[in-house]
Amino acid sequence: MDYLILGLSVVLIISFLLGVFWLWNGKNKVSSSTNQKASQKSKQKDHIPVKCPLCCTELFVGEQLISKVYRPMEVPDQLMTISGCPHCFPKCEPGVRRLCPVCHKEIGQDQTLTARLFNKSVGKKHVHIVGCSNCHRPRAD
């Protein structure tokens, strides 16, 4: 009889420990799946489709505009030139036209857009396109 009581108590203790482990493991799976869903939603929010200002081609993840930002870097407003994207610079893909977003005229392969880069203290940087080398002439001070 003592062995029977001892055996039943061992089975109850093991089943209790398995139940606790199962509940603990199940809660971690639920929280990790909700964390994965939340991170996927934030990635979708962060990925806003970006278009090239010259050819209006939507850029894929990892594709970037080819541009130059001129010094000094600490100022809130910098001069910037935009040459294009991988679809329109250095050579245009078939069917792609480079147009100035300001004057709406066609731009040659050797021309760039002039822009101002505003470095905000909080949040993303902001780019304001001033024009191409045809419609925007730098002031001679």
C-alpha contacts under 8 A as a table, 3 or more apart, distances in Angstrom:
res1	aa1	res2	aa2	distance
1	M	4	L	5.10
1	M	5	I	6.44
2	D	5	I	5.27
2	D	6	L	6.07
3	Y	6	L	4.96
3	Y	7	G	5.92
4	L	7	G	5.07
4	L	8	L	6.14
5	I	8	L	5.15
5	I	9	S	6.11
6	L	9	S	5.20
6	L	10	V	6.25
7	G	10	V	5.16
7	G	11	V	6.23
8	L	11	V	5.06
8	L	12	L	6.11
9	S	12	L	5.03
9	S	13	I	6.10
10	V	13	I	5.14
10	V	14	I	6.12
11	V	14	I	5.15
11	V	15	S	6.03
12	L	15	S	5.12
12	L	16	F	5.99
13	I	16	F	5.06
13	I	17	L	6.17
14	I	17	L	5.12
14	I	18	L	6.10
15	S	18	L	5.02
15	S	19	G	6.07
16	F	19	G	5.09
16	F	20	V	6.25
17	L	20	V	5.12
17	L	21	F	6.09
18	L	21	F	5.01
18	L	22	W	5.98
19	G	22	W	5.02
19	G	23	L	6.16
20	V	23	L	5.19
20	V	24	W	6.08
21	F	24	W	5.11
21	F	25	N	5.95
22	W	25	N	5.15
22	W	26	G	5.96
23	L	26	G	5.06
23	L	27	K	6.20
24	W	27	K	5.30
24	W	28	N	6.43
25	N	28	N	5.20
25	N	29	K	6.32
26	G	29	K	5.12
26	G	30	V	6.29
27	K	30	V	5.14
27	K	31	S	6.17
28	N	31	S	5.15
28	N	32	S	5.93
29	K	32	S	5.11
29	K	33	S	5.98
30	V	33	S	5.16
30	V	34	T	6.18
31	S	34	T	5.10
31	S	35	N	6.07
32	S	35	N	4.92
32	S	36	Q	6.11
33	S	36	Q	5.01
33	S	37	K	6.20
34	T	37	K	5.03
34	T	38	A	6.09
35	N	38	A	5.06
35	N	39	S	6.11
36	Q	39	S	5.13
36	Q	40	Q	6.14
37	K	40	Q	5.11
37	K	41	K	6.23
38	A	41	K	5.12
38	A	42	S	6.21
39	S	42	S	5.05
39	S	43	K	6.11
40	Q	43	K	5.05
40	Q	44	Q	6.22
41	K	44	Q	5.06
41	K	45	K	6.16
42	S	45	K	4.90
42	S	46	D	6.00
43	K	46	D	5.00
43	K	47	H	6.13
44	Q	47	H	5.22
44	Q	48	I	7.67
45	K	48	I	6.79
49	P	58	E	6.57
49	P	59	L	6.95
49	P	60	F	7.79
50	V	58	E	5.77
50	V	59	L	5.65
51	K	56	C	5.23
51	K	57	T	5.36
51	K	58	E	4.31
51	K	59	L	5.72
52	C	55	C	5.70
52	C	56	C	4.80
52	C	57	T	5.48
52	C	58	E	6.52
52	C	59	L	6.97
52	C	65	L	6.97
52	C	84	G	6.72
52	C	85	C	6.15
53	P	56	C	5.58
53	P	84	G	7.56
53	P	100	C	7.73
53	P	101	P	6.67
54	L	84	G	6.18
54	L	88	C	7.85
54	L	97	R	7.90
54	L	98	R	4.98
54	L	99	L	5.28
54	L	100	C	5.98
54	L	101	P	6.88
55	C	84	G	7.78
55	C	88	C	6.64
55	C	96	V	6.34
55	C	97	R	5.61
55	C	98	R	4.69
55	C	99	L	6.20
57	T	87	H	7.38
59	L	63	E	5.77
59	L	64	Q	7.23
59	L	85	C	7.98
60	F	63	E	5.53
63	E	85	C	7.69
63	E	86	P	7.26
64	Q	85	C	6.37
64	Q	86	P	7.51
65	L	82	I	7.26
65	L	83	S	7.55
65	L	84	G	5.69
65	L	85	C	4.54
65	L	86	P	7.29
66	I	82	I	6.14
66	I	83	S	5.46
66	I	84	G	5.39
66	I	85	C	5.69
66	I	86	P	7.69
66	I	89	F	7.85
67	S	80	M	7.07
67	S	81	T	5.55
67	S	82	I	4.27
67	S	83	S	5.58
67	S	84	G	7.22
68	K	80	M	5.58
68	K	81	T	5.30
68	K	82	I	6.58
69	V	78	Q	6.95
69	V	79	L	6.16
69	V	80	M	4.46
69	V	81	T	6.70
69	V	117	L	7.88
70	Y	73	M	7.59
70	Y	78	Q	6.50
70	Y	79	L	5.64
70	Y	80	M	6.10
71	R	78	Q	7.12
71	R	79	L	7.91
72	P	75	V	6.34
72	P	78	Q	7.39
73	M	78	Q	7.42
75	V	78	Q	6.77
75	V	119	N	7.50
76	P	117	L	7.94
76	P	118	F	5.49
76	P	119	N	4.81
76	P	120	K	6.73
77	D	116	R	6.50
77	D	117	L	5.64
77	D	118	F	4.67
77	D	119	N	6.37
78	Q	116	R	5.60
78	Q	117	L	5.03
78	Q	118	F	6.53
78	Q	119	N	8.00
79	L	114	T	7.55
79	L	115	A	6.23
79	L	116	R	4.97
79	L	117	L	6.33
80	M	114	T	6.03
80	M	115	A	5.01
80	M	116	R	5.64
80	M	117	L	6.37
81	T	112	T	6.20
81	T	113	L	5.47
81	T	114	T	4.72
81	T	115	A	5.86
82	I	112	T	5.57
82	I	113	L	5.02
82	I	114	T	6.55
82	I	115	A	7.31
83	S	89	F	6.67
83	S	111	Q	7.25
83	S	112	T	4.83
83	S	113	L	6.61
84	G	87	H	7.80
84	G	88	C	5.84
84	G	89	F	5.25
84	G	90	P	7.93
84	G	112	T	7.59
85	C	88	C	5.49
85	C	89	F	5.62
86	P	89	F	5.47
86	P	90	P	7.37
87	H	91	K	7.45
87	H	92	C	5.89
87	H	93	E	5.68
87	H	96	V	7.60
88	C	91	K	5.60
88	C	92	C	4.00
88	C	93	E	6.21
88	C	96	V	6.80
88	C	97	R	7.65
88	C	98	R	6.95
89	F	92	C	5.93
89	F	109	Q	7.08
90	P	109	Q	6.92
91	K	109	Q	7.16
92	C	96	V	6.02
92	C	97	R	7.37
93	E	96	V	5.62
97	R	106	E	7.25
98	R	106	E	5.75
98	R	107	I	5.48
98	R	108	G	7.36
99	L	104	H	5.59
99	L	105	K	5.49
99	L	106	E	4.48
99	L	107	I	5.58
100	C	103	C	5.71
100	C	104	H	4.80
100	C	105	K	5.60
100	C	106	E	6.41
100	C	107	I	6.45
100	C	113	L	7.46
100	C	131	G	6.73
100	C	132	C	6.02
101	P	104	H	5.41
101	P	129	I	7.98
101	P	131	G	7.16
102	V	129	I	7.83
102	V	130	V	7.26
102	V	131	G	5.44
102	V	132	C	7.58
102	V	135	C	7.71
103	C	131	G	7.30
103	C	132	C	7.98
103	C	135	C	6.46
107	I	111	Q	6.25
107	I	112	T	7.90
107	I	132	C	7.64
108	G	111	Q	5.40
111	Q	132	C	7.22
111	Q	133	S	6.40
112	T	132	C	5.95
112	T	133	S	6.48
113	L	129	I	7.06
113	L	130	V	7.45
113	L	131	G	5.60
113	L	132	C	4.34
113	L	133	S	6.60
114	T	129	I	6.16
114	T	130	V	5.58
114	T	131	G	5.50
114	T	132	C	5.90
114	T	133	S	7.25
114	T	136	H	7.52
115	A	127	V	6.61
115	A	128	H	5.50
115	A	129	I	4.16
115	A	130	V	5.09
115	A	131	G	7.08
116	R	127	V	5.70
116	R	128	H	5.20
116	R	129	I	6.41
116	R	130	V	7.17
117	L	125	K	7.03
117	L	126	H	5.84
117	L	127	V	4.61
117	L	128	H	6.56
118	F	125	K	5.82
118	F	126	H	5.04
118	F	127	V	6.18
118	F	128	H	7.93
119	N	124	K	7.74
119	N	125	K	5.04
119	N	126	H	6.74
120	K	123	G	6.35
120	K	124	K	6.67
120	K	125	K	5.72
120	K	126	H	7.51
130	V	136	H	6.70
131	G	134	N	7.75
131	G	135	C	5.83
131	G	136	H	5.08
132	C	135	C	5.56
132	C	136	H	5.69
133	S	136	H	5.51
133	S	137	R	6.52
134	N	137	R	7.08
